[in-house]
Amino acid sequence: MEIKVDASELKKEKGDLIKPLADFLKEKTSADIATEAEKVTVKGEGDAVTKKYVKVLLKKFLHKQELSDTFRVIMDKGGVLKVKERRLYEQEE
């Protein structure tokens, strides 16, 4: 199974977190990880690598980097997991 992760918005915010993200995913899944500019591809076999598990790992990575308040993980069209900036609505007083 091949899962693509689009982390382009993450790169704008905090510099280059693509390499640490790839290392984190490799450590947790022991799958083949390929990085390409702002995208990370996870290739694994069997039930060890599922979209749901990779999504959970992405959320854990954001929490570890103290970015979980700023970013969220969504499933984009075509089954691509995307790290997207949260829209923060200002509260009216």
N, C-alpha and C positions, 0 to 999 in steps of 0.2 A: 504494500500500500504506500502511496506517495501523498504526502500532505504538504501543501504550500502555506507559508506564513508571510504575510505582507507587513513589514515593520517600517514602512516609509515615514509615517508620522512620528514614530518613536525616534528616528534619526534626527529629525528637525529639532526636537525638544531637547535632547540630552546628549548631543554628539553621537559618537559611534558606539551604540550598544548592541550592534548586530553580532559582533564576535562573542561577547559574553553571553548573549542569548543562545547562540549556536553551541557554545561550550556547555551551558546549563542543560539544553535539550539532549545533547550527546551523553552527558553524565547520567541523566535520569532515564533515558530510553535505551541507551546503548545501540541506537540505530545509526544508519549512515546519514550524516548531516552535510548538506551542501549550501554554501552561501553564495549569493549572486547579487551584488549591489545592495539593495534594500530588501531582498527576499531570502528567506531561509526555507530549504526543502528538506523534509524529514522522510527518509525511505526506510521502512521496516517491514518485517513479515509477521504474519499471525496476529494474535490479539494483543501483542505487546504495544503496538502503536495504533491507536484509534484517534479519530478527530476529537472526540470528547476528552480523551486523556491528554492530548497535546494542548487543548484549550485550557484544561486545568493547570497544566504546567506553565503555560503562558501567564495565567493569572498569578501563579506563585512567583514567577520571575518578576512581574510588575510589583508585587507586594515586597519582595526582597529588595528591589531597587527603590522602594518608597515612591512608586509611581502609580499605585492602584487608585489613588484619588483623582489622578489626572487622565488616566487611560483606561480603556476597557477592551475586551476581546469579543469580536463579533464574527459570525459566519457570513462571508460575502458571497456574491453570485459565483457559481462555478465551484463551490466548496472550498474556497480559499479563506483561511483564518486571517483576520485583519486586526491589527492593533490600532485602535481608533481613539482620538482624543475625545474626552467627555465634553459635552456642552454644559457649561455651568450657567444656570439662570440666576440672575441677581434677585434677591428677595426684595419686594417692594415694602416700604415701611409706611 
